[in-house]
Amino acid sequence: MSAPRSGGFALAGFLLATAAMLVAPTRAHAQAPVWSATLTVARTNAADAVGFCGGAANCSGEAAHYGALSEPGFSIGGTGYTVTSIRWGAGGEGYIHFTLDRALSDEDVASLVLQLDDTSLSLAEARVNEPAEHDFTANYTWDGSGSVPDEAASVSVSLSRGPAPEGQG
């Protein structure tokens, strides 16, 4: 009886390996980065948000710039974008801003995911240019529950295509 069992295990192993090969390229494609950079965290004073700000509406003056982003520009479909801010709320108030110099298309918003080290944020789930918030061209905001990085920390950031939201497909 041991021969049929080992044959069954071999067949099961073959089927699992085949399934993994079929799924792996889809996952790799789904996570292809559109943009990646390293953010060096800073702040202007203890009351301000922490992160990078270099051109957003409330940090457009040279004295208000803080932090650094190794590569602020990227392109999607031939359109160029510049990241003007990636910030965590003042004193860890629990929000995260991702601000661009121009708005992304609805299709891109529905499929892009912002990665901040181990934190993944779907742009489809962000608040966009809420009236009560700052007047930015393209400001995507999430409530944050994770820790805020320390000053001078390096944070890996990227924007990737994620899986389509449920119901889309």
C-alpha atoms as an extended CHARMM CRD file, in Angstrom:
* protein
*
       169  EXT
         1         1  MET       CA              0.0000000000        0.0000000000        0.0000000000  PROA      1               0.0000000000
         2         2  SER       CA              2.9290000000        2.3320000000        0.4110000000  PROA      2               0.0000000000
         3         3  ALA       CA              3.4750000000        2.5990000000       -3.3620000000  PROA      3               0.0000000000
         4         4  PRO       CA              0.0560000000        4.1550000000       -4.1010000000  PROA      4               0.0000000000
         5         5  ARG       CA              0.4890000000        6.6090000000       -1.2200000000  PROA      5               0.0000000000
         6         6  SER       CA              3.8640000000        7.8520000000       -2.3860000000  PROA      6               0.0000000000
         7         7  GLY       CA              2.4640000000        8.1360000000       -5.9160000000  PROA      7               0.0000000000
         8         8  GLY       CA             -0.4040000000       10.1880000000       -4.5070000000  PROA      8               0.0000000000
         9         9  PHE       CA              2.0200000000       12.4140000000       -2.6210000000  PROA      9               0.0000000000
        10        10  ALA       CA              4.1410000000       12.8200000000       -5.7410000000  PROA      10              0.0000000000
        11        11  LEU       CA              1.0850000000       13.8190000000       -7.7760000000  PROA      11              0.0000000000
        12        12  ALA       CA             -0.0200000000       16.2640000000       -5.0720000000  PROA      12              0.0000000000
        13        13  GLY       CA              3.4800000000       17.7540000000       -4.9430000000  PROA      13              0.0000000000
        14        14  PHE       CA              3.5440000000       18.1110000000       -8.7270000000  PROA      14              0.0000000000
        15        15  LEU       CA              0.1400000000       19.8430000000       -8.7190000000  PROA      15              0.0000000000
        16        16  LEU       CA              1.2010000000       22.2510000000       -5.9500000000  PROA      16              0.0000000000
        17        17  ALA       CA              4.4450000000       23.1090000000       -7.7580000000  PROA      17              0.0000000000
        18        18  THR       CA              2.5630000000       23.6880000000      -11.0250000000  PROA      18              0.0000000000
        19        19  ALA       CA              0.0140000000       25.9150000000       -9.2920000000  PROA      19              0.0000000000
        20        20  ALA       CA              2.8040000000       27.9270000000       -7.6350000000  PROA      20              0.0000000000
        21        21  MET       CA              4.4810000000       28.5210000000      -10.9900000000  PROA      21              0.0000000000
        22        22  LEU       CA              1.2160000000       29.7280000000      -12.4920000000  PROA      22              0.0000000000
        23        23  VAL       CA              0.4440000000       32.0930000000       -9.6050000000  PROA      23              0.0000000000
        24        24  ALA       CA              3.9510000000       33.4980000000       -9.0160000000  PROA      24              0.0000000000
        25        25  PRO       CA              4.2210000000       35.5750000000      -12.2290000000  PROA      25              0.0000000000
        26        26  THR       CA              0.8200000000       37.1430000000      -11.5120000000  PROA      26              0.0000000000
        27        27  ARG       CA              1.8880000000       38.2000000000       -8.0090000000  PROA      27              0.0000000000
        28        28  ALA       CA              5.2060000000       39.5730000000       -9.2630000000  PROA      28              0.0000000000
        29        29  HSD       CA              3.4260000000       41.5400000000      -11.9860000000  PROA      29              0.0000000000
        30        30  ALA       CA              0.8170000000       42.8400000000       -9.5410000000  PROA      30              0.0000000000
        31        31  GLN       CA              3.5440000000       44.3150000000       -7.3430000000  PROA      31              0.0000000000
        32        32  ALA       CA              5.7250000000       45.8620000000      -10.0880000000  PROA      32              0.0000000000
        33        33  PRO       CA              6.9660000000       49.1820000000       -8.6910000000  PROA      33              0.0000000000
        34        34  VAL       CA              5.9740000000       52.3250000000      -10.5390000000  PROA      34              0.0000000000
        35        35  TRP       CA              8.3180000000       54.3790000000       -8.3420000000  PROA      35              0.0000000000
        36        36  SER       CA             10.6310000000       53.8480000000       -5.3960000000  PROA      36              0.0000000000
        37        37  ALA       CA             12.8660000000       56.0520000000       -3.2870000000  PROA      37              0.0000000000
        38        38  THR       CA             14.3630000000       56.5170000000        0.1590000000  PROA      38              0.0000000000
        39        39  LEU       CA             12.8730000000       59.1620000000        2.4370000000  PROA      39              0.0000000000
        40        40  THR       CA             15.1270000000       60.7360000000        5.0610000000  PROA      40              0.0000000000
        41        41  VAL       CA             12.8480000000       61.9240000000        7.8500000000  PROA      41              0.0000000000
        42        42  ALA       CA             13.0140000000       65.4650000000        9.2630000000  PROA      42              0.0000000000
        43        43  ARG       CA             10.7550000000       68.1750000000       10.7060000000  PROA      43              0.0000000000
        44        44  THR       CA             10.9630000000       71.9470000000       11.0430000000  PROA      44              0.0000000000
        45        45  ASN       CA             10.0560000000       71.9730000000       14.7440000000  PROA      45              0.0000000000
        46        46  ALA       CA              8.4020000000       69.7530000000       17.3360000000  PROA      46              0.0000000000
        47        47  ALA       CA              4.8930000000       70.9860000000       16.4430000000  PROA      47              0.0000000000
        48        48  ASP       CA              5.1600000000       70.1620000000       12.7340000000  PROA      48              0.0000000000
        49        49  ALA       CA              4.4980000000       66.9900000000       10.8250000000  PROA      49              0.0000000000
        50        50  VAL       CA              7.4610000000       64.6780000000       10.3250000000  PROA      50              0.0000000000
        51        51  GLY       CA              8.7600000000       63.2720000000        7.0290000000  PROA      51              0.0000000000
        52        52  PHE       CA              9.4980000000       65.0440000000        3.7500000000  PROA      52              0.0000000000
        53        53  CYS       CA              8.0130000000       68.2810000000        2.4460000000  PROA      53              0.0000000000
        54        54  GLY       CA              9.4730000000       70.0030000000       -0.5730000000  PROA      54              0.0000000000
        55        55  GLY       CA              6.9070000000       71.8780000000       -2.5950000000  PROA      55              0.0000000000
        56        56  ALA       CA              3.4600000000       71.1300000000       -1.1690000000  PROA      56              0.0000000000
        57        57  ALA       CA              1.1870000000       74.1240000000       -0.5440000000  PROA      57              0.0000000000
        58        58  ASN       CA              2.1240000000       74.6320000000        3.1050000000  PROA      58              0.0000000000
        59        59  CYS       CA              5.8620000000       74.0570000000        2.6680000000  PROA      59              0.0000000000
        60        60  SER       CA              6.4950000000       75.8350000000       -0.6000000000  PROA      60              0.0000000000
        61        61  GLY       CA              8.8170000000       78.4440000000        0.9240000000  PROA      61              0.0000000000
        62        62  GLU       CA             12.4540000000       77.3800000000        1.0480000000  PROA      62              0.0000000000
        63        63  ALA       CA             12.5180000000       77.7770000000        4.8530000000  PROA      63              0.0000000000
        64        64  ALA       CA              9.6140000000       75.3240000000        5.1540000000  PROA      64              0.0000000000
        65        65  HSD       CA             11.2860000000       72.4970000000        3.1910000000  PROA      65              0.0000000000
        66        66  TYR       CA             12.3670000000       69.5680000000        5.3300000000  PROA      66              0.0000000000
        67        67  GLY       CA             13.4300000000       65.9740000000        4.9260000000  PROA      67              0.0000000000
        68        68  ALA       CA             14.7830000000       64.4790000000        1.7230000000  PROA      68              0.0000000000
        69        69  LEU       CA             13.5430000000       62.1290000000       -0.9580000000  PROA      69              0.0000000000
        70        70  SER       CA             16.1660000000       60.3420000000       -3.0720000000  PROA      70              0.0000000000
        71        71  GLU       CA             13.9670000000       60.3980000000       -6.1870000000  PROA      71              0.0000000000
        72        72  PRO       CA             10.8820000000       62.6340000000       -6.1680000000  PROA      72              0.0000000000
        73        73  GLY       CA              9.8250000000       62.0910000000       -9.7970000000  PROA      73              0.0000000000
        74        74  PHE       CA              8.0960000000       59.2490000000      -11.6430000000  PROA      74              0.0000000000
        75        75  SER       CA              5.9860000000       58.6970000000      -14.7690000000  PROA      75              0.0000000000
        76        76  ILE       CA              2.8220000000       56.7510000000      -15.4500000000  PROA      76              0.0000000000
        77        77  GLY       CA              1.6360000000       56.3740000000      -19.0180000000  PROA      77              0.0000000000
        78        78  GLY       CA              3.8520000000       59.1970000000      -20.2360000000  PROA      78              0.0000000000
        79        79  THR       CA              2.6540000000       61.6730000000      -17.5780000000  PROA      79              0.0000000000
        80        80  GLY       CA              5.2830000000       62.9470000000      -15.1610000000  PROA      80              0.0000000000
        81        81  TYR       CA              4.5600000000       63.3890000000      -11.4560000000  PROA      81              0.0000000000
        82        82  THR       CA              6.5610000000       64.9080000000       -8.6100000000  PROA      82              0.0000000000
        83        83  VAL       CA              6.1320000000       63.8660000000       -4.9890000000  PROA      83              0.0000000000
        84        84  THR       CA              5.9650000000       67.1020000000       -3.0020000000  PROA      84              0.0000000000
        85        85  SER       CA              5.2690000000       65.6200000000        0.4220000000  PROA      85              0.0000000000
        86        86  ILE       CA              5.1550000000       62.4000000000        2.4110000000  PROA      86              0.0000000000
        87        87  ARG       CA              4.3740000000       63.2290000000        6.0230000000  PROA      87              0.0000000000
        88        88  TRP       CA              3.1200000000       61.7550000000        9.2380000000  PROA      88              0.0000000000
        89        89  GLY       CA              0.8810000000       63.9600000000       11.4050000000  PROA      89              0.0000000000
        90        90  ALA       CA              2.2610000000       66.5190000000       13.8100000000  PROA      90              0.0000000000
        91        91  GLY       CA              3.2310000000       64.8530000000       17.0600000000  PROA      91              0.0000000000
        92        92  GLY       CA              2.0260000000       61.4870000000       15.7290000000  PROA      92              0.0000000000
        93        93  GLU       CA             -1.5900000000       62.6600000000       15.3870000000  PROA      93              0.0000000000
        94        94  GLY       CA             -2.3860000000       59.6280000000       13.3120000000  PROA      94              0.0000000000
        95        95  TYR       CA             -2.5440000000       60.6270000000        9.6720000000  PROA      95              0.0000000000
        96        96  ILE       CA             -0.3050000000       60.1570000000        6.6660000000  PROA      96              0.0000000000
        97        97  HSD       CA             -0.1550000000       62.5330000000        3.6860000000  PROA      97              0.0000000000
        98        98  PHE       CA              1.1090000000       61.6330000000        0.2060000000  PROA      98              0.0000000000
        99        99  THR       CA              1.0590000000       64.7380000000       -1.9890000000  PROA      99              0.0000000000
       100       100  LEU       CA              1.7920000000       65.0380000000       -5.7050000000  PROA      100             0.0000000000
       101       101  ASP       CA              2.1130000000       68.0250000000       -8.0140000000  PROA      101             0.0000000000
       102       102  ARG       CA             -0.8570000000       66.7720000000      -10.0620000000  PROA      102             0.0000000000
       103       103  ALA       CA             -3.7480000000       64.3870000000       -9.5990000000  PROA      103             0.0000000000
       104       104  LEU       CA             -3.5390000000       60.7580000000      -10.6790000000  PROA      104             0.0000000000
       105       105  SER       CA             -6.2350000000       59.3390000000      -12.9510000000  PROA      105             0.0000000000
       106       106  ASP       CA             -9.1380000000       57.5040000000      -11.3120000000  PROA      106             0.0000000000
       107       107  GLU       CA             -7.8250000000       54.2720000000      -12.8580000000  PROA      107             0.0000000000
       108       108  ASP       CA             -4.4030000000       54.7800000000      -11.2630000000  PROA      108             0.0000000000
       109       109  VAL       CA             -5.8870000000       55.6950000000       -7.8900000000  PROA      109             0.0000000000
       110       110  ALA       CA             -7.9350000000       52.4650000000       -8.0060000000  PROA      110             0.0000000000
       111       111  SER       CA             -4.8550000000       50.3020000000       -8.5900000000  PROA      111             0.0000000000
       112       112  LEU       CA             -1.8900000000       51.9170000000       -6.8140000000  PROA      112             0.0000000000
       113       113  VAL       CA             -0.5130000000       51.0820000000       -3.3660000000  PROA      113             0.0000000000
       114       114  LEU       CA              1.8890000000       53.3140000000       -1.4230000000  PROA      114             0.0000000000
       115       115  GLN       CA              4.4150000000       51.3370000000        0.6200000000  PROA      115             0.0000000000
       116       116  LEU       CA              6.1810000000       53.0290000000        3.5740000000  PROA      116             0.0000000000
       117       117  ASP       CA              8.5950000000       50.4130000000        4.9410000000  PROA      117             0.0000000000
       118       118  ASP       CA              6.1610000000       47.7360000000        6.2130000000  PROA      118             0.0000000000
       119       119  THR       CA              2.9940000000       49.8410000000        5.8480000000  PROA      119             0.0000000000
       120       120  SER       CA              0.8570000000       49.3800000000        2.7040000000  PROA      120             0.0000000000
       121       121  LEU       CA             -1.7090000000       52.0580000000        1.8640000000  PROA      121             0.0000000000
       122       122  SER       CA             -4.1690000000       51.6810000000       -1.0220000000  PROA      122             0.0000000000
       123       123  LEU       CA             -4.7710000000       54.9700000000       -2.8240000000  PROA      123             0.0000000000
       124       124  ALA       CA             -8.3420000000       53.7700000000       -3.4460000000  PROA      124             0.0000000000
       125       125  GLU       CA             -8.8990000000       53.9440000000        0.3360000000  PROA      125             0.0000000000
       126       126  ALA       CA             -7.3830000000       57.4170000000        0.7880000000  PROA      126             0.0000000000
       127       127  ARG       CA             -9.2310000000       60.6540000000        1.3790000000  PROA      127             0.0000000000
       128       128  VAL       CA             -8.4190000000       62.9280000000       -1.5570000000  PROA      128             0.0000000000
       129       129  ASN       CA             -8.2760000000       66.7090000000       -1.1720000000  PROA      129             0.0000000000
       130       130  GLU       CA            -10.7410000000       66.7940000000        1.7050000000  PROA      130             0.0000000000
       131       131  PRO       CA            -12.1760000000       70.3400000000        1.9970000000  PROA      131             0.0000000000
       132       132  ALA       CA            -11.2460000000       70.6220000000        5.6840000000  PROA      132             0.0000000000
       133       133  GLU       CA             -7.6380000000       69.7290000000        4.9420000000  PROA      133             0.0000000000
       134       134  HSD       CA             -4.9220000000       71.7620000000        3.2590000000  PROA      134             0.0000000000
       135       135  ASP       CA             -5.4630000000       73.0810000000       -0.2610000000  PROA      135             0.0000000000
       136       136  PHE       CA             -3.2270000000       70.7680000000       -2.2870000000  PROA      136             0.0000000000
       137       137  THR       CA             -3.4290000000       69.8110000000       -5.9420000000  PROA      137             0.0000000000
       138       138  ALA       CA             -3.3580000000       66.0790000000       -5.2190000000  PROA      138             0.0000000000
       139       139  ASN       CA             -3.2790000000       65.1590000000       -1.5430000000  PROA      139             0.0000000000
       140       140  TYR       CA             -3.9760000000       61.5510000000       -0.5550000000  PROA      140             0.0000000000
       141       141  THR       CA             -4.5120000000       61.0750000000        3.1920000000  PROA      141             0.0000000000
       142       142  TRP       CA             -4.9780000000       58.0450000000        5.4450000000  PROA      142             0.0000000000
       143       143  ASP       CA             -5.5760000000       57.6690000000        9.1500000000  PROA      143             0.0000000000
       144       144  GLY       CA             -2.4200000000       56.1660000000       10.5780000000  PROA      144             0.0000000000
       145       145  SER       CA             -2.2440000000       53.7800000000       13.4660000000  PROA      145             0.0000000000
       146       146  GLY       CA              1.3860000000       52.7230000000       13.1830000000  PROA      146             0.0000000000
       147       147  SER       CA              4.4330000000       54.3300000000       14.6660000000  PROA      147             0.0000000000
       148       148  VAL       CA              5.8530000000       57.5680000000       13.3200000000  PROA      148             0.0000000000
       149       149  PRO       CA              9.5000000000       57.3230000000       12.2150000000  PROA      149             0.0000000000
       150       150  ASP       CA             12.1940000000       59.1410000000       14.1630000000  PROA      150             0.0000000000
       151       151  GLU       CA             14.0400000000       62.1370000000       12.7640000000  PROA      151             0.0000000000
       152       152  ALA       CA             16.9350000000       61.1520000000       10.4790000000  PROA      152             0.0000000000
       153       153  ALA       CA             15.4320000000       57.6760000000        9.9130000000  PROA      153             0.0000000000
       154       154  SER       CA             15.5270000000       56.2340000000        6.3990000000  PROA      154             0.0000000000
       155       155  VAL       CA             12.1760000000       54.9820000000        5.1420000000  PROA      155             0.0000000000
       156       156  SER       CA             11.8350000000       52.8900000000        1.9760000000  PROA      156             0.0000000000
       157       157  VAL       CA              8.9330000000       54.2190000000       -0.0740000000  PROA      157             0.0000000000
       158       158  SER       CA              7.3850000000       52.8800000000       -3.2520000000  PROA      158             0.0000000000
       159       159  LEU       CA              4.2880000000       53.0950000000       -5.3760000000  PROA      159             0.0000000000
       160       160  SER       CA              3.1870000000       49.8080000000       -6.9630000000  PROA      160             0.0000000000
       161       161  ARG       CA              0.2550000000       48.3390000000       -8.8000000000  PROA      161             0.0000000000
       162       162  GLY       CA             -1.7370000000       46.3170000000       -6.3340000000  PROA      162             0.0000000000
       163       163  PRO       CA             -4.5000000000       43.8120000000       -6.9020000000  PROA      163             0.0000000000
       164       164  ALA       CA             -7.7540000000       45.2880000000       -8.2190000000  PROA      164             0.0000000000
       165       165  PRO       CA            -10.2230000000       46.2220000000       -5.4480000000  PROA      165             0.0000000000
       166       166  GLU       CA            -12.9830000000       43.6680000000       -4.8420000000  PROA      166             0.0000000000
       167       167  GLY       CA            -15.6880000000       43.8480000000       -7.4640000000  PROA      167             0.0000000000
       168       168  GLN       CA            -13.2390000000       45.0960000000      -10.1200000000  PROA      168             0.0000000000
       169       169  GLY       CA            -11.3580000000       42.9730000000      -12.2520000000  PROA      169             0.0000000000
